[in-house]
Amino acid sequence: MRERILFRVWKPVVVACVAVLFVAAMARAQQPPATSAEHESKGGPVVRTFGAEGGYRTEVRSETKGTLGQEDRRQVSLLAAQVFQHVDEARQALEADNVKQARKEIDKGREAVKAIHALLPKTAVRTKTTAPDGQVIYEDEREVQEDRVPLFEGMLHARTLAPIQEAQRDATRIAGVRVVESETISTEVMVDVAYVEAKLARAAKALEDKKTDEAARDLLMAQVRGVDFHYSKEDTPLAEARDAIWLAKRALEENNTTQAQANLAVARQQLEVYRQVLPENQRQDVSQMMTEVNQLEGQLRHESNRPAGNSARTNQGNILTRWWDQMNGWFKKH
């Protein structure tokens, strides 16, 4: 029996997750100083020039191919969630000494990463430095992609984030650091795609070399260091309202209107708390949503004698999804 790296304690976890951050289409470059010049033609490359006239000059030209719309962002984030499901299932397979299944899950995770790369825009960056006499003394061309993407998990379930958080907590406990697990709301979850991709490749190579313990360590590090959680107590009412909307949607999928009403009531109450902390000029959208939530609550109350049909229930689910997406946007906006 091979040595276990960590003993994981599985606990039910309801994780609040939001992924409303835009994936940057442009590569992150050095911010231009006051002496730099920048030119951008509409739909064309961005050119930044550094250095004084008559001296050494460096030109950085970047051009992005492809765009990332709202649905593509959702695809990227959902694929990122799939990657971590494969990582966790691979770890479970190794714990059960099922190397063949572990390798299958690792390969599936790598396929999902490949799909993410296919969706993300690519930016061609060309850097050229010239001496005062016009001679080129340095030149470089490369293609880059944004390697940090948001994890979109909320409308599914906690299956993805629970094992990630558990692995991170265990790693922190081993390091001798006390972890406070209460009163924290996750309002931003970012995946380091390049790091996770590298760890999956290392895990696959380790299995080829029959080094199962090494493969397990690489998979663990993908969970521990491949995801960043950020918390903000100020966002707690909004996060709780968003989670209540998600739970209401799940309840309606099971035709449990009583539970859906209870969750909608919680959402409306938390939205009111959140609305009160906003400036007056930012309250209108929240007030409108509270009105709509109240209207849906009324519809569900009237269903006690005559349940809604499939079409009406689907429409209600779409409304809840729209609210959930809208609230995710408020984390960034407000």
N, C-alpha and C positions, 0 to 999 in steps of 0.2 A: 504494500500500500504506500503510495507516494505521500510525501509530506504535504500537508495542507498549508497554504500560505496564510490564509485568514479564515477564521470561523465567523460566518455572517449570521447575524440574528435578524430573521425576517419579521417585520412588523407591518401592520397595515399603515400605510402612509397616504394621506391625501395631500398631494403636492400642488401648490399653486404655481403655474408656469405661464409665462407670457413670452411671446416672441413677436414683438411689434417693431423691432429695430430694422431699419433698411440695411440690406447687404450692399456695401459700397461697391459701385461699379468701377471707380477709379482706384488705381493703386495708390497707397499712401506714400507720398514723396516728401522730401524736406520742405518745410515751410519757407517761402521766399523771404529774404531779408528786405530791408527798405530799398536796397540798391538793385534789386532784381526787377526784371520786366516780364510781363506775362501777356500772351496773346492767345485767344481762343476763338476760332471761327465756328459758327453754328454748325453742329453736326460733324466737325472736323477735329483734328488733333489739338491738344493743349500744349503750348510751348512756353517754357519758363527759361529765362536767361539770367545767369548770375555773374557778377563781376562788373568792374568798371570799364567803360569804353577805353580802348587803347591798351588794356592790360590782358591778363588771362581771363578767358570767358568760358563758362560752362553752360551748355544748352541741354535742357531735358525736355524731350518731346514724348508725349504719351497720347495714345489713341485707343479707345475702348471699342471692342467689337461685341455686339449683342446688348440686349437690354434685359432687365429683370422686373416683370410686372408683379402685381399683387399675387396672382395665382401661382406664378413661378416661385415667389418667395415662400409661399405656403408649401409648395412641393419640396423645395430645398430643406425647409425645416422639418417636414414630416419624414423625409429621407434620413435626416440626421437622427431623428428619433428611432428609425428602423436600425440604423447602425448600432446604436447602443443596446437595442434589444438583442441583436445578434451577438454583441460582445458579452452580454450577461448570460445568454444561453450557451455560449462557448465556454464560459467559466463553469457553469453548472455541469456541462458535459465532462470537462476535465476533472471536476471533483468526483464524478461518477466513473472515472477512468474510461470514458468513452471518447477516445482520441479521434476516431473517424467522424463522429458527430461534431466534435469541437472544430475540426478542420472545415467541415461543411459550413458551420456558422461563421467562422472567420472569413471564408471565401465570400459568403453572402454579404457580410459587412463591407468587404472591399468592393464588391459590386455596387453597393449602395453609395459608397464614397465616389466611385467612378461616375455614377449618375449625377451626383452633386456637382462634380467638376464639369460635366457636360452642360449643366444648366447655368452655372455661374458665368457671367461675362468675363472675357479675357482682355487684359490691357497690355499693349505692346509699348515698352518703354525704351527709348534710345537716348543715351547720354554721350555727349561729345564735348571735350575740352580743347580749346585752341590757345596757343601761345600768342604773345603780342604780334609776332610776325605772320600769324595766320596758320602756322603749322599745327596739325592735329596731334596732340600728345597723349590723348586718351579717348577711347571710344568703346561703347558697350551697348549691346542690344539684348533684350530679354522679354519674355512674356510672363506676366504675373496674374494671379487671381487673389481675390480676398479670401483669406483662410479662416476667418471667424464668422460663423453664421448662427442665427438664433435657433433655439430648440423649441418647436411648436408641438406641444404635447397635450394641451389642456382639454381638447374636445375628445380625446381618446380615453385614457385612464392613467393611473399612476404606475403602470407596469414598467415604464421606461425609467422614470426618475427615482422611484423607490430604491432600486438596487444601486444606482449611482450615488445617491445620498448616503446609503448604508455603507458603501465601500469607502466613501470619503470620511465618514464619521469614524469607522474602524481605523483607518490610517491615521487619523488625528489622535485617537485614543492611544494608539501604539507609540506615537511620538510624545506622549505624556502631556498632551494639552487637553484641558477640560473644555468640553463642547456644550454650549447652551443651546438646546434644541427647541425651546419654547419661544413663542411670540416673535417668530421670524417668518416673514412673508417673502417669497421669491418673486421679484418683479422683473428680473432679467436673468436669462439662462443662455449663455453663449458657448458654442462648441468650437474648439480649435481643431478644424478639420485636418490640417497638415500633421498635427501631433498624433491624432487618433489614427490617421492613415499609416504613419510610420510605425506605430505600435502594432497595428494589425499585420503589417508586413513582417515585422520582427517575430511576432507570434507564429505566423505561418512558417517562417524559416526554422524556428525552434522546434516545431512539430516535425518538420522534415528531418531534423537532426535528432529526433526522439528525445528532446529536452522538454518534457512536459511542464516541469516546474518553472522553467524560464518562460515558456509560453504563457503560463498562468500569471506570472508577474507582469508581463507586458500587457495582458488584458486588464489586469487590475489597475495598472498605471493609466491606461486609456480612460478608465472610469474616474480615477482620482484626479488626474491632471488635465484630462481632455475636456472638462466642463467647468465653467466658472459660474457660480451662483452669486448674485448680488441682492442684498436685502435693504429695505427701507421701511421703517416703522410708519413714516408719514403716508405711505401708500397702502397701509393695512386696510382701511375701509373699502377702498376701491378693489383691492385684491380679494377681499371677502365677498364683495358683491359679485365680482366676476365668477368666483368659484360657485357661488349659490346659483348663478345663471346656468353654469355647466351642469350642476346637480339637478336643476329643474329640467333641463333638456334630457338628461338620462332618465329621469322619472317619467317624463312623457313618452319616451321610447318604450317604456314598460307599461304605458297606460295607467300609471299611478298618479292620478290628478291631485289627490290629497297631498302627497309628498311634494309634487310640483308646486302647489300653492304655497306650502310652507317655505320652500326654498325661494320662491318669488317674493314672499313677504320679507325674508331676510335680506334679499338683494335690494329691495326698495328701501328698507331701513338703513342699510349701509351706504346706499347711494345718497341718502339725505345727510348722513354724517359727512360723507366726502364732499357733498355740495357746499356745506357750511364752511369748509376750510378753503374753498376757492374764492378768488376775487369775483366781484359782481359780474364782470364782463366775460367770465368763463363758466357761468352757471347755467346758461340757457340749454345747452345740449344735455346736461345731466337732468335738468328739470323735465325736458321733453321725454327722456328715457323713463323717468319715474312715472310719468303719465301713461306711457305705453305699457309699462309693467303692470300698473294698476288695472288697465283695460284687459290685459290677458288674464289677470287674476279673476276678473269678473266673468270672463268667458268660461274659465274652468269651473267656477262656482255653479254656473248654469248647466254644466254637463252632468250634474248629479243624477238627473233623471234620463238624460239622453246623451250618451258618450259621443264624442266627435268621430267622424269617419276618417279613413286613412288620408284623404286629401287634406282635410282640415288639420289633422295632426302633423302632417308633413310641413304644412305652411307654418304652424306654430313652432316647429323645430327650426325652420329656416329663420324665423324672427329671432329666436333665442341665439342662434349662431351669429346673426348680424349684431345683436347687442354685445355678445362676447367679443367679437372682433373690434367693435367700436370702443369698448372699455380698454382693450389692450392698447389701442391707439392713444388713449388718454394718459397712459403712463409716460409716454414720450412727450406728448403735447403739453400736459399740465405740470 
